[in-house]
């Protein structure tokens, strides 16, 4: 009985949320729509939507008014009155408080804004079944588990995002994420397979890193991201436009995914990857997290199950008298467990395990650069191409090499020797 009463309560709030989109009603009138007393209605609304009803109504009016502002034939005063503001000054003040610019400034120079999104209380209580689509507010979402059998490589640009972009549609302002997409699309076609990757901020951080890129892009000076082999929880989303996908759809999918993970007792890693296959479909990929259970060198070797990995590790340990250090990385180059080899405080290389193979990261610094360029002509064509495409920064090249043959393995050994020359023992 109590469960049914609570279900009726959230359903009544959802009914009010829908009415707010089309009608200008007072709090008392909205309480009547919900069939609740004004006191209980306001408390329940704040609890389920996450903000007071008066603030939510104001922010939703501002959000809907932005589309009207693009019609330059309409006076700003008329738009203010249409969306429930008493006069031009009141509307301008509310708009500036929410977005940091005036309605006239927005009209003259339109930018992507973070709006207070229409609340979807129903998604918090919907039955979640794996592989079964759910329709919500003209969007279709569906969660499945997938195993990525081969890594996927992306190149693009990245930027720090403020809290307003990470608030799940509860804060407003100019959208840094959407601006980054605009910058990226100025040089890359919209119809390529593209990706947006958000690295979850640590507690207390004001910013998080957002990467935007495309698969198969080959340009100098771009940032890089690799979607590694492994197990993922994937939420497929279909919406009417790309703006919806990078706005409300992502926040809705994350809400849905959090419920799915809790229900299925699944923990995911600290990044989320948005894969865009078209302008109206997107997949949200969350890596199923394994760092909580720990990882040993033997477990990694068993995962790789590749004699080239065993050979390289033995070579490094015997030649340089070093031991492997197992760590969990959350950097943008590679996410996941890795094996590091260091000597005298300098990194020799870092090995990233995959199912049946592995990647070797070697950093060529300014001290090794000249020798590396001389050595290149003696290396395989594949490693030469990796060197040419490598991310460059602070006078360093970051070589991410997939070790798939004995020839490439020998190349890796020679590049490591640039970092730490092998000492030869003199025979008397």
NUTORGU-56723 format. One record per residue: x, y, z of N, C-alpha, C in turn; residue number from 1; residue in one letter. Coordinates in steps of 0.1 Angstrom, whole numbers, always signed. Example, Ala and Ser with C-alpha at 12.3 -4.5 7.8 and 13.67 -1.06 7.14 Angstrom:
BEGIN
+132, -57, +78, +123, -45, +78, +132, -33, +78, 1, a
+128, -22, +71, +137, -11, +71, +129, +0, +79, 2, s
//
This chain:
BEGIN
+8, -12, +0, +0, +0, +0, +9, +13, +0, 1, x
+19, +13, +9, +28, +24, +10, +35, +27, -4, 2, x
+39, +16, -10, +46, +17, -23, +37, +23, -34, 3, x
+25, +19, -34, +15, +25, -43, +13, +40, -41, 4, x
+12, +44, -28, +10, +58, -25, +22, +66, -30, 5, x
+34, +61, -28, +46, +68, -32, +47, +68, -47, 6, x
+42, +58, -54, +42, +58, -69, +33, +69, -73, 7, x
+21, +70, -67, +12, +81, -71, +18, +94, -68, 8, x
+26, +96, -58, +32, +109, -55, +42, +113, -66, 9, x
+51, +104, -70, +60, +108, -81, +53, +110, -94, 10, x
+43, +102, -96, +35, +104, -109, +28, +117, -109, 11, x
+24, +122, -97, +17, +135, -97, +27, +146, -99, 12, x
+40, +145, -95, +50, +155, -97, +54, +155, -112, 13, x
+54, +143, -118, +57, +142, -133, +46, +149, -141, 14, x
+34, +148, -136, +23, +154, -143, +24, +169, -142, 15, x
+29, +174, -131, +31, +189, -129, +42, +194, -138, 16, x
+53, +186, -139, +65, +189, -147, +60, +191, -162, 17, x
+51, +182, -166, +46, +183, -180, +38, +195, -182, 18, x
+30, +199, -172, +21, +210, -173, +29, +223, -174, 19, x
+40, +224, -166, +48, +236, -166, +53, +240, -179, 20, x
+55, +230, -188, +61, +232, -201, +51, +240, -210, 21, x
+38, +240, -207, +28, +246, -216, +20, +256, -210, 22, x
+19, +257, -196, +10, +266, -190, +17, +274, -179, 23, x
+13, +286, -177, +18, +296, -167, +9, +296, -155, 24, x
+12, +287, -145, +3, +285, -134, +10, +289, -121, 25, x
+3, +293, -111, +9, +297, -98, +12, +284, -91, 26, x
+19, +285, -80, +23, +273, -72, +10, +266, -66, 27, x
+1, +274, -62, -12, +269, -57, -19, +261, -68, 28, x
-19, +266, -80, -26, +259, -91, -18, +247, -95, 29, x
-5, +247, -94, +3, +235, -97, +0, +224, -86, 30, x
-1, +229, -74, -4, +219, -63, -18, +212, -66, 31, x
-27, +220, -71, -40, +214, -75, -39, +204, -86, 32, x
-30, +207, -96, -28, +197, -106, -23, +184, -100, 33, x
-14, +185, -90, -8, +173, -84, -17, +167, -74, 34, x
-29, +173, -71, -38, +168, -61, -32, +167, -47, 35, x
-23, +177, -44, -16, +177, -31, -18, +191, -25, 36, x
-16, +192, -12, -17, +205, -6, -4, +213, -10, 37, x
-5, +226, -10, +7, +234, -14, +19, +231, -6, 38, x
+18, +229, +7, +29, +226, +15, +36, +213, +11, 39, x
+28, +202, +11, +33, +189, +7, +38, +189, -7, 40, x
+31, +196, -16, +35, +196, -30, +49, +202, -31, 41, x
+52, +213, -25, +65, +220, -26, +76, +211, -20, 42, x
+74, +205, -9, +84, +196, -3, +87, +184, -12, 43, x
+77, +178, -18, +78, +167, -26, +85, +170, -39, 44, x
+81, +182, -45, +87, +187, -57, +102, +189, -55, 45, x
+106, +196, -45, +120, +199, -42, +128, +186, -40, 46, x
+122, +176, -34, +129, +163, -32, +131, +156, -45, 47, x
+121, +155, -53, +122, +147, -65, +129, +154, -77, 48, x
+127, +167, -78, +133, +174, -89, +146, +180, -86, 49, x
+149, +183, -73, +162, +187, -69, +163, +202, -67, 50, x
+152, +210, -68, +152, +224, -66, +138, +229, -63, 51, x
+136, +241, -57, +123, +246, -54, +115, +248, -66, 52, x
+102, +246, -65, +93, +247, -77, +94, +261, -84, 53, x
+95, +271, -76, +96, +285, -81, +108, +287, -90, 54, x
+119, +282, -85, +132, +283, -92, +131, +275, -105, 55, x
+126, +263, -104, +125, +254, -116, +116, +261, -127, 56, x
+105, +266, -123, +96, +273, -132, +103, +284, -139, 57, x
+110, +292, -132, +117, +304, -137, +128, +299, -147, 58, x
+136, +289, -144, +147, +285, -153, +141, +278, -165, 59, x
+130, +271, -164, +124, +264, -176, +118, +275, -185, 60, x
+113, +286, -180, +108, +297, -188, +119, +303, -196, 61, x
+130, +305, -189, +142, +311, -195, +147, +302, -206, 62, x
+148, +289, -204, +152, +279, -214, +144, +279, -226, 63, x
+131, +279, -224, +122, +279, -236, +122, +293, -243, 64, x
+125, +303, -236, +125, +317, -243, +137, +318, -252, 65, x
+148, +310, -250, +160, +312, -259, +157, +309, -273, 66, x
+148, +299, -276, +144, +296, -290, +137, +308, -296, 67, x
+128, +314, -288, +121, +326, -293, +130, +337, -296, 68, x
+141, +339, -289, +151, +350, -291, +158, +349, -305, 69, x
+158, +337, -310, +164, +335, -323, +156, +342, -334, 70, x
+143, +344, -332, +134, +351, -341, +136, +366, -339, 71, x
+144, +372, -347, +147, +386, -345, +135, +396, -348, 72, x
+124, +390, -354, +113, +398, -357, +104, +401, -344, 73, x
+107, +393, -334, +99, +395, -321, +107, +404, -312, 74, x
+100, +413, -305, +106, +422, -296, +109, +414, -283, 75, x
+120, +418, -276, +124, +411, -264, +113, +413, -253, 76, x
+107, +425, -253, +96, +427, -244, +85, +417, -246, 77, x
+81, +415, -258, +70, +406, -261, +74, +392, -257, 78, x
+87, +388, -259, +91, +375, -254, +91, +374, -239, 79, x
+95, +384, -232, +94, +384, -218, +80, +382, -213, 80, x
+71, +389, -218, +57, +388, -214, +51, +374, -218, 81, x
+55, +369, -229, +50, +355, -234, +55, +344, -224, 82, x
+66, +346, -218, +71, +335, -209, +70, +339, -195, 83, x
+61, +348, -192, +57, +350, -178, +65, +360, -170, 84, x
+73, +368, -176, +81, +378, -169, +73, +392, -170, 85, x
+74, +399, -160, +65, +411, -159, +69, +422, -168, 86, x
+82, +423, -171, +87, +434, -180, +101, +431, -186, 87, x
+106, +439, -194, +119, +437, -201, +130, +437, -190, 88, x
+130, +446, -180, +141, +446, -171, +141, +434, -162, 89, x
+129, +429, -158, +129, +417, -150, +134, +405, -157, 90, x
+130, +404, -170, +135, +393, -179, +150, +393, -181, 91, x
+155, +405, -184, +169, +407, -186, +177, +403, -174, 92, x
+173, +408, -162, +180, +405, -150, +180, +390, -147, 93, x
+169, +383, -149, +168, +368, -147, +177, +361, -157, 94, x
+177, +366, -170, +185, +359, -180, +200, +361, -177, 95, x
+204, +373, -173, +218, +375, -170, +222, +367, -158, 96, x
+214, +366, -148, +217, +358, -136, +219, +343, -139, 97, x
+211, +338, -149, +212, +324, -152, +223, +321, -162, 98, x
+226, +330, -172, +235, +326, -183, +248, +335, -184, 99, x
+248, +346, -176, +260, +355, -176, +260, +364, -188, 100, x
+249, +366, -196, +248, +375, -206, +233, +379, -208, 101, x
+231, +390, -214, +217, +395, -216, +210, +389, -228, 102, x
+196, +390, -228, +189, +384, -240, +194, +391, -253, 103, x
+197, +404, -252, +201, +411, -265, +215, +406, -269, 104, x
+224, +404, -259, +237, +398, -263, +236, +384, -269, 105, x
+227, +376, -263, +225, +363, -268, +220, +363, -282, 106, x
+210, +372, -285, +204, +374, -298, +215, +378, -308, 107, x
+224, +387, -304, +234, +393, -314, +245, +382, -316, 108, x
+248, +375, -306, +259, +365, -308, +254, +352, -301, 109, x
+246, +343, -308, +241, +331, -302, +253, +321, -298, 110, x
+252, +316, -286, +261, +306, -281, +253, +294, -276, 111, x
+260, +283, -274, +253, +271, -268, +252, +274, -253, 112, x
+241, +272, -247, +239, +274, -233, +235, +261, -226, 113, x
+240, +261, -213, +235, +250, -204, +222, +254, -198, 114, x
+211, +247, -201, +198, +250, -196, +194, +241, -184, 115, x
+185, +246, -176, +178, +237, -167, +170, +228, -175, 116, x
+173, +215, -175, +166, +206, -183, +152, +202, -178, 117, x
+143, +199, -186, +130, +194, -182, +132, +181, -173, 118, x
+127, +182, -161, +128, +170, -152, +121, +158, -157, 119, x
+127, +147, -155, +121, +134, -159, +121, +125, -146, 120, x
+111, +127, -138, +110, +120, -125, +107, +105, -128, 121, x
+100, +102, -139, +96, +89, -142, +108, +79, -144, 122, x
+119, +85, -149, +131, +76, -152, +138, +71, -140, 123, x
+135, +78, -128, +140, +74, -115, +133, +61, -110, 124, x
+121, +59, -116, +113, +48, -110, +109, +38, -121, 125, x
+114, +40, -133, +110, +30, -144, +117, +17, -142, 126, x
+110, +6, -146, +116, -7, -146, +127, -8, -156, 127, x
+139, -13, -151, +150, -14, -160, +153, -28, -163, 128, x
+152, -32, -176, +156, -45, -180, +166, -44, -191, 129, x
+177, -52, -189, +188, -52, -199, +183, -56, -212, 130, x
+187, -48, -223, +183, -51, -236, +169, -48, -240, 131, x
+162, -41, -231, +148, -37, -234, +147, -22, -235, 132, x
+143, -16, -247, +143, -1, -249, +133, +5, -239, 133, x
+136, +17, -235, +127, +26, -228, +125, +39, -235, 134, x
+112, +43, -237, +109, +55, -244, +106, +66, -233, 135, x
+113, +77, -234, +111, +88, -224, +113, +101, -231, 136, x
+103, +110, -231, +104, +123, -237, +110, +123, -251, 137, x
+104, +115, -260, +108, +114, -274, +122, +109, -276, 138, x
+128, +103, -265, +141, +96, -266, +139, +81, -264, 139, x
+148, +73, -270, +148, +59, -268, +161, +55, -261, 140, x
+161, +49, -250, +173, +45, -243, +173, +30, -240, 141, x
+184, +23, -241, +185, +9, -239, +199, +5, -234, 142, x
+200, -3, -224, +213, -7, -218, +216, -21, -221, 143, x
+229, -23, -226, +234, -37, -228, +248, -38, -223, 144, x
+253, -50, -221, +267, -52, -218, +274, -56, -231, 145, x
+286, -51, -233, +293, -54, -245, +308, -57, -242, 146, x
+314, -65, -250, +329, -67, -249, +336, -62, -261, 147, x
+344, -52, -259, +352, -46, -271, +363, -55, -274, 148, x
+364, -61, -286, +374, -71, -289, +387, -65, -294, 149, x
+387, -53, -299, +399, -46, -304, +398, -31, -300, 150, x
+410, -25, -297, +410, -11, -293, +406, -2, -304, 151, x
+400, +9, -301, +396, +19, -311, +404, +32, -308, 152, x
+409, +38, -318, +418, +50, -316, +412, +62, -321, 153, x
+412, +73, -313, +406, +86, -317, +416, +97, -315, 154, x
+415, +107, -323, +423, +119, -322, +414, +132, -322, 155, x
+418, +142, -314, +409, +154, -313, +415, +164, -304, 156, x
+406, +171, -297, +410, +182, -288, +403, +180, -274, 157, x
+409, +186, -264, +404, +184, -251, +404, +198, -243, 158, x
+396, +198, -233, +394, +211, -225, +389, +207, -212, 159, x
+392, +216, -202, +386, +215, -189, +372, +220, -189, 160, x
+363, +213, -182, +349, +217, -182, +345, +222, -168, 161, x
+337, +233, -167, +333, +238, -153, +322, +230, -148, 162, x
+319, +233, -135, +308, +225, -128, +294, +227, -135, 163, x
+292, +238, -142, +280, +240, -149, +277, +230, -160, 164, x
+288, +224, -166, +286, +214, -176, +284, +200, -170, 165, x
+287, +199, -157, +287, +186, -150, +275, +184, -140, 166, x
+266, +194, -140, +256, +194, -130, +244, +186, -133, 167, x
+244, +180, -145, +232, +172, -148, +220, +180, -151, 168, x
+222, +192, -157, +210, +200, -161, +204, +208, -149, 169, x
+212, +210, -138, +207, +217, -127, +213, +231, -126, 170, x
+224, +234, -134, +230, +247, -134, +230, +252, -148, 171, x
+231, +265, -149, +230, +272, -162, +243, +280, -165, 172, x
+244, +284, -178, +256, +291, -182, +259, +288, -196, 173, x
+270, +293, -202, +275, +290, -215, +281, +276, -215, 174, x
+278, +268, -224, +282, +254, -224, +296, +252, -230, 175, x
+306, +249, -222, +320, +247, -227, +320, +234, -235, 176, x
+313, +224, -232, +313, +211, -240, +308, +214, -254, 177, x
+297, +221, -255, +291, +223, -269, +300, +232, -277, 178, x
+307, +242, -270, +316, +250, -277, +328, +242, -283, 179, x
+332, +232, -275, +343, +224, -279, +339, +215, -291, 180, x
+327, +210, -291, +322, +203, -303, +322, +213, -315, 181, x
+317, +225, -314, +317, +234, -325, +331, +236, -330, 182, x
+341, +238, -322, +355, +240, -326, +360, +228, -334, 183, x
+356, +216, -329, +361, +204, -335, +354, +202, -349, 184, x
+341, +205, -350, +334, +203, -363, +338, +214, -373, 185, x
+345, +224, -369, +350, +234, -379, +361, +227, -388, 186, x
+368, +217, -383, +378, +211, -391, +375, +196, -394, 187, x
+365, +190, -388, +362, +176, -390, +347, +175, -394, 188, x
+344, +167, -404, +330, +165, -409, +321, +159, -398, 189, x
+309, +163, -397, +299, +159, -387, +296, +144, -388, 190, x
+297, +138, -401, +293, +125, -403, +304, +114, -400, 191, x
+315, +118, -394, +325, +108, -390, +321, +102, -377, 192, x
+326, +90, -374, +324, +84, -361, +332, +92, -350, 193, x
+325, +99, -342, +332, +108, -332, +329, +104, -318, 194, x
+337, +109, -309, +336, +105, -295, +338, +117, -286, 195, x
+331, +117, -275, +333, +127, -264, +336, +119, -251, 196, x
+347, +122, -245, +351, +115, -233, +352, +124, -221, 197, x
+345, +121, -210, +345, +129, -198, +352, +121, -187, 198, x
+363, +127, -182, +370, +121, -171, +365, +126, -158, 199, x
+359, +118, -150, +353, +122, -138, +362, +129, -129, 200, x
+358, +141, -124, +367, +149, -115, +368, +142, -101, 201, x
+379, +145, -95, +381, +140, -81, +373, +149, -72, 202, x
+370, +143, -60, +362, +151, -50, +369, +164, -47, 203, x
+362, +175, -48, +368, +188, -45, +373, +195, -57, 204, x
+375, +188, -68, +379, +195, -80, +368, +203, -86, 205, x
+372, +215, -92, +362, +223, -98, +360, +220, -113, 206, x
+369, +213, -118, +369, +210, -133, +371, +196, -136, 207, x
+367, +191, -148, +370, +178, -153, +374, +179, -167, 208, x
+381, +169, -172, +386, +170, -186, +376, +164, -196, 209, x
+374, +171, -207, +365, +166, -217, +373, +165, -230, 210, x
+373, +153, -236, +380, +151, -249, +370, +149, -260, 211, x
+372, +156, -272, +363, +154, -283, +372, +150, -295, 212, x
+368, +139, -302, +377, +135, -313, +369, +126, -323, 213, x
+377, +121, -333, +371, +113, -343, +380, +101, -346, 214, x
+374, +90, -350, +381, +78, -354, +388, +80, -367, 215, x
+400, +76, -368, +407, +76, -381, +413, +89, -385, 216, x
+412, +99, -376, +417, +113, -379, +432, +113, -377, 217, x
+440, +118, -387, +454, +118, -386, +459, +132, -389, 218, x
+461, +140, -378, +466, +154, -379, +476, +156, -368, 219, x
+486, +164, -371, +497, +167, -361, +491, +176, -350, 220, x
+496, +174, -338, +492, +183, -327, +479, +180, -320, 221, x
+472, +169, -324, +460, +166, -317, +462, +157, -305, 222, x
+452, +158, -296, +452, +149, -284, +447, +136, -288, 223, x
+450, +125, -280, +446, +112, -284, +438, +105, -273, 224, x
+430, +95, -277, +423, +87, -267, +421, +73, -273, 225, x
+423, +63, -265, +421, +49, -269, +410, +42, -261, 226, x
+400, +38, -268, +390, +30, -261, +395, +15, -261, 227, x
+400, +11, -249, +406, -2, -248, +397, -14, -250, 228, x
+403, -25, -252, +396, -38, -252, +390, -40, -238, 229, x
+379, -46, -237, +374, -49, -223, +359, -49, -223, 230, x
+353, -50, -211, +339, -51, -208, +333, -37, -205, 231, x
+322, -34, -212, +316, -21, -210, +301, -23, -208, 232, x
+295, -13, -201, +281, -11, -200, +277, +0, -210, 233, x
+268, -3, -219, +266, +6, -230, +251, +10, -230, 234, x
+248, +23, -230, +235, +28, -231, +233, +35, -245, 235, x
+224, +29, -253, +221, +34, -266, +210, +44, -266, 236, x
+212, +55, -273, +202, +66, -272, +199, +71, -286, 237, x
+186, +73, -288, +182, +80, -301, +174, +92, -297, 238, x
+177, +103, -304, +170, +116, -302, +168, +123, -315, 239, x
+161, +134, -314, +157, +141, -327, +168, +149, -333, 240, x
+178, +153, -325, +189, +162, -330, +202, +160, -322, 241, x
+213, +165, -328, +226, +164, -321, +226, +172, -309, 242, x
+219, +184, -309, +219, +193, -297, +212, +186, -286, 243, x
+202, +178, -288, +195, +170, -278, +205, +159, -272, 244, x
+212, +153, -282, +222, +142, -277, +232, +148, -268, 245, x
+238, +159, -271, +249, +164, -263, +244, +172, -251, 246, x
+231, +173, -250, +225, +180, -239, +217, +171, -230, 247, x
+204, +172, -231, +195, +164, -221, +197, +149, -222, 248, x
+200, +144, -234, +201, +129, -236, +212, +124, -228, 249, x
+223, +130, -227, +235, +125, -219, +231, +125, -205, 250, x
+225, +135, -199, +222, +136, -185, +211, +125, -182, 251, x
+202, +123, -191, +192, +113, -189, +197, +99, -189, 252, x
+207, +97, -198, +213, +84, -199, +221, +81, -187, 253, x
+228, +91, -182, +236, +89, -170, +228, +86, -158, 254, x
+216, +92, -157, +207, +89, -146, +202, +75, -147, 255, x
+198, +71, -159, +193, +58, -162, +204, +47, -159, 256, x
+217, +50, -163, +228, +41, -161, +231, +39, -146, 257, x
+230, +50, -138, +233, +49, -124, +223, +39, -117, 258, x
+210, +40, -122, +200, +31, -116, +203, +16, -121, 259, x
+207, +15, -133, +210, +2, -139, +222, -5, -132, 260, x
+232, +3, -129, +244, -2, -123, +241, -6, -108, 261, x
+233, +2, -101, +229, -1, -88, +221, -14, -87, 262, x
+212, -15, -97, +203, -27, -97, +211, -40, -100, 263, x
+221, -39, -109, +228, -50, -113, +241, -52, -105, 264, x
+243, -43, -95, +255, -44, -87, +268, -43, -95, 265, x
+268, -34, -105, +280, -32, -114, +286, -18, -111, 266, x
+299, -18, -110, +307, -6, -108, +314, -2, -121, 267, x
+314, +10, -124, +320, +14, -137, +332, +24, -134, 268, x
+341, +25, -144, +353, +33, -142, +350, +48, -142, 269, x
+361, +55, -141, +360, +70, -139, +360, +78, -152, 270, x
+356, +72, -163, +353, +80, -175, +341, +75, -182, 271, x
+335, +83, -189, +323, +79, -198, +326, +84, -212, 272, x
+324, +75, -222, +327, +78, -236, +314, +78, -244, 273, x
+311, +90, -250, +299, +91, -259, +303, +89, -273, 274, x
+299, +78, -279, +302, +75, -293, +290, +79, -302, 275, x
+293, +88, -311, +283, +93, -320, +284, +87, -334, 276, x
+274, +80, -338, +274, +73, -352, +267, +82, -362, 277, x
+258, +91, -357, +251, +100, -366, +246, +112, -358, 278, x
+239, +121, -364, +235, +133, -356, +223, +130, -347, 279, x
+217, +118, -348, +206, +116, -338, +207, +102, -331, 280, x
+219, +96, -331, +221, +84, -323, +234, +84, -316, 281, x
+235, +80, -304, +247, +80, -296, +247, +68, -287, 282, x
+259, +63, -283, +261, +52, -273, +270, +58, -262, 283, x
+265, +56, -250, +273, +60, -238, +280, +47, -233, 284, x
+293, +47, -234, +301, +36, -230, +308, +38, -216, 285, x
+305, +30, -207, +311, +30, -193, +319, +18, -191, 286, x
+332, +19, -188, +340, +7, -186, +336, +0, -173, 287, x
+335, -13, -173, +331, -19, -160, +344, -20, -152, 288, x
+344, -15, -140, +355, -12, -132, +361, -25, -126, 289, x
+374, -25, -126, +381, -37, -120, +391, -33, -109, 290, x
+394, -20, -107, +405, -16, -99, +402, -19, -84, 291, x
+389, -21, -80, +386, -23, -66, +390, -37, -62, 292, x
+391, -46, -71, +395, -60, -67, +410, -62, -68, 293, x
+418, -52, -73, +432, -53, -74, +436, -61, -86, 294, x
+449, -60, -89, +455, -67, -101, +469, -70, -98, 295, x
+474, -82, -101, +488, -86, -99, +495, -87, -113, 296, x
+508, -88, -113, +515, -89, -125, +512, -103, -132, 297, x
+511, -113, -124, +507, -126, -129, +494, -126, -136, 298, x
+484, -119, -129, +471, -118, -135, +471, -111, -148, 299, x
+479, -100, -149, +480, -93, -162, +487, -102, -173, 300, x
+497, -109, -169, +504, -118, -179, +494, -128, -184, 301, x
+486, -133, -175, +476, -143, -178, +465, -137, -188, 302, x
+462, -125, -185, +452, -118, -194, +458, -116, -208, 303, x
+471, -112, -209, +477, -110, -222, +479, -123, -229, 304, x
+485, -133, -222, +487, -146, -228, +494, -145, -242, 305, x
+505, -137, -242, +513, -135, -254, +528, -137, -251, 306, x
+535, -145, -259, +549, -148, -256, +557, -135, -258, 307, x
+553, -126, -266, +560, -113, -268, +560, -105, -255, 308, x
+549, -105, -248, +548, -98, -235, +558, -104, -225, 309, x
+558, -118, -224, +567, -125, -215, +582, -122, -219, 310, x
+585, -122, -232, +598, -119, -236, +603, -105, -233, 311, x
+594, -95, -235, +598, -82, -233, +600, -79, -218, 312, x
+591, -85, -209, +592, -83, -195, +605, -89, -190, 313, x
+608, -102, -194, +621, -108, -190, +633, -100, -195, 314, x
+633, -95, -207, +644, -87, -212, +646, -75, -203, 315, x
+636, -68, -200, +637, -55, -192, +642, -59, -178, 316, x
+637, -69, -172, +641, -72, -159, +656, -77, -158, 317, x
+660, -85, -168, +673, -90, -168, +684, -80, -173, 318, x
+680, -72, -183, +690, -62, -189, +692, -50, -179, 319, x
+681, -46, -173, +682, -33, -166, +681, -36, -151, 320, x
+679, -48, -147, +678, -52, -132, +667, -44, -125, 321, x
+655, -44, -131, +644, -37, -126, +632, -47, -124, 322, x
+623, -43, -115, +611, -51, -112, +599, -43, -117, 323, x
+589, -51, -122, +576, -44, -127, +568, -38, -116, 324, x
+562, -27, -118, +553, -20, -109, +539, -20, -115, 325, x
+529, -26, -109, +516, -26, -114, +508, -14, -108, 326, x
+502, -6, -117, +494, +6, -113, +481, +6, -121, 327, x
+472, +15, -116, +460, +18, -123, +460, +32, -128, 328, x
+459, +34, -141, +461, +47, -147, +447, +53, -151, 329, x
+445, +66, -148, +433, +73, -153, +436, +84, -162, 330, x
+448, +83, -168, +452, +94, -177, +445, +93, -191, 331, x
+446, +104, -199, +440, +104, -212, +446, +95, -222, 332, x
+459, +92, -220, +466, +84, -230, +460, +70, -230, 333, x
+459, +64, -218, +454, +50, -216, +447, +49, -203, 334, x
+436, +43, -202, +429, +41, -190, +429, +26, -186, 335, x
+433, +23, -174, +433, +9, -169, +446, +5, -163, 336, x
+447, -8, -160, +459, -13, -154, +471, -13, -163, 337, x
+482, -11, -158, +495, -11, -166, +506, -16, -158, 338, x
+517, -19, -165, +529, -24, -159, +540, -14, -162, 339, x
+546, -8, -152, +557, +2, -154, +570, -4, -151, 340, x
+580, +0, -159, +594, -3, -157, +602, +10, -156, 341, x
+609, +12, -144, +616, +24, -142, +631, +20, -138, 342, x
+640, +29, -141, +654, +27, -137, +660, +41, -134, 343, x
+665, +42, -122, +671, +55, -118, +662, +67, -118, 344, x
+649, +64, -115, +639, +75, -115, +633, +78, -128, 345, x
+638, +72, -139, +633, +74, -153, +625, +63, -158, 346, x
+614, +66, -164, +606, +55, -170, +613, +49, -182, 347, x
+613, +36, -182, +618, +29, -194, +607, +27, -204, 348, x
+596, +22, -199, +584, +20, -207, +572, +16, -198, 349, x
+560, +17, -204, +548, +13, -197, +540, +4, -206, 350, x
+536, -8, -200, +529, -18, -208, +515, -18, -204, 351, x
+506, -17, -214, +491, -18, -212, +486, -31, -217, 352, x
+480, -39, -208, +476, -52, -213, +462, -52, -220, 353, x
+460, -61, -229, +448, -63, -236, +446, -78, -237, 354, x
+434, -82, -242, +431, -96, -243, +440, -101, -255, 355, x
+450, -109, -252, +458, -115, -262, +469, -106, -268, 356, x
+470, -94, -263, +481, -85, -269, +484, -74, -258, 357, x
+492, -64, -262, +495, -54, -253, +501, -42, -261, 358, x
+501, -30, -254, +506, -18, -260, +518, -14, -251, 359, x
+528, -8, -257, +540, -3, -250, +541, +12, -252, 360, x
+541, +19, -241, +542, +34, -242, +557, +38, -239, 361, x
+563, +44, -248, +577, +49, -247, +577, +64, -249, 362, x
+583, +71, -240, +583, +86, -241, +597, +90, -246, 363, x
+598, +96, -257, +610, +101, -263, +612, +116, -260, 364, x
+621, +118, -250, +623, +132, -246, +633, +140, -255, 365, x
+635, +152, -252, +644, +161, -260, +658, +155, -260, 366, x
+662, +148, -250, +676, +143, -249, +678, +131, -259, 367, x
+667, +124, -262, +667, +112, -270, +663, +115, -285, 368, x
+657, +127, -287, +650, +130, -300, +660, +128, -312, 369, x
+671, +134, -311, +681, +133, -322, +685, +119, -326, 370, x
+688, +111, -315, +691, +97, -317, +680, +89, -323, 371, x
+668, +92, -318, +656, +85, -322, +653, +88, -337, 372, x
+655, +100, -342, +653, +103, -356, +663, +96, -365, 373, x
+675, +94, -360, +685, +86, -367, +682, +71, -367, 374, x
+677, +67, -356, +673, +52, -355, +661, +49, -363, 375, x
+652, +58, -366, +640, +55, -372, +641, +47, -385, 376, x
+651, +51, -393, +653, +44, -407, +656, +29, -405, 377, x
+660, +25, -393, +663, +11, -391, +651, +3, -385, 378, x
+640, +10, -382, +629, +4, -375, +618, +1, -385, 379, x
+608, -7, -381, +597, -11, -390, +589, +0, -395, 380, x
+582, -1, -406, +574, +10, -411, +563, +13, -401, 381, x
+558, +3, -394, +547, +6, -384, +552, +15, -374, 382, x
+564, +13, -368, +569, +21, -357, +572, +35, -362, 383, x
+577, +36, -375, +580, +49, -381, +567, +57, -382, 384, x
+556, +50, -385, +543, +57, -386, +538, +62, -372, 385, x
+540, +53, -362, +536, +57, -349, +544, +69, -344, 386, x
+557, +69, -347, +565, +81, -344, +560, +94, -351, 387, x
+557, +92, -363, +552, +104, -371, +539, +109, -365, 388, x
+530, +100, -361, +517, +104, -356, +516, +107, -341, 389, x
+527, +105, -334, +527, +105, -319, +524, +119, -314, 390, x
+517, +119, -303, +514, +131, -296, +526, +138, -291, 391, x
+528, +151, -293, +540, +158, -290, +536, +169, -279, 392, x
+544, +170, -269, +542, +181, -259, +554, +182, -250, 393, x
+558, +194, -246, +569, +197, -237, +582, +190, -243, 394, x
+584, +191, -256, +595, +186, -263, +596, +171, -262, 395, x
+585, +164, -261, +585, +149, -259, +575, +143, -269, 396, x
+578, +131, -273, +569, +123, -282, +564, +111, -274, 397, x
+551, +109, -274, +546, +97, -266, +542, +87, -276, 398, x
+551, +76, -277, +549, +65, -286, +541, +54, -280, 399, x
+529, +52, -285, +520, +41, -281, +520, +30, -291, 400, x
+528, +20, -289, +531, +9, -299, +524, -4, -295, 401, x
+517, -9, -305, +510, -22, -303, +521, -33, -307, 402, x
+525, -40, -298, +536, -50, -300, +529, -63, -306, 403, x
+529, -64, -319, +523, -75, -325, +532, -85, -333, 404, x
+545, -83, -333, +554, -91, -340, +568, -90, -334, 405, x
+576, -101, -336, +590, -100, -330, +598, -88, -335, 406, x
+595, -84, -348, +602, -72, -353, +599, -59, -345, 407, x
+586, -58, -342, +582, -46, -334, +587, -47, -320, 408, x
+588, -59, -315, +594, -61, -302, +608, -56, -301, 409, x
+616, -59, -312, +630, -55, -312, +631, -40, -314, 410, x
+621, -34, -321, +621, -19, -322, +619, -13, -308, 411, x
+610, -19, -300, +607, -14, -286, +620, -15, -278, 412, x
+627, -26, -279, +639, -27, -271, +649, -16, -275, 413, x
+650, -13, -288, +660, -3, -292, +656, +11, -287, 414, x
+643, +14, -287, +638, +27, -283, +640, +28, -268, 415, x
+638, +17, -260, +640, +17, -246, +655, +20, -243, 416, x
+663, +15, -251, +678, +17, -250, +682, +32, -251, 417, x
+674, +39, -258, +676, +54, -259, +673, +61, -246, 418, x
+663, +55, -239, +660, +61, -225, +671, +57, -215, 419, x
+676, +45, -216, +686, +41, -207, +696, +32, -214, 420, x
+707, +37, -219, +717, +29, -226, +721, +16, -218, 421, x
+723, +5, -225, +727, -7, -219, +742, -6, -216, 422, x
+746, -9, -203, +760, -9, -199, +766, -23, -203, 423, x
+777, -22, -211, +784, -33, -215, +795, -37, -205, 424, x
+796, -49, -201, +807, -53, -192, +819, -57, -200, 425, x
+830, -50, -196, +843, -52, -203, +849, -66, -199, 426, x
+854, -73, -208, +861, -86, -205, +876, -84, -207, 427, x
+883, -86, -196, +898, -84, -196, +905, -97, -200, 428, x
//
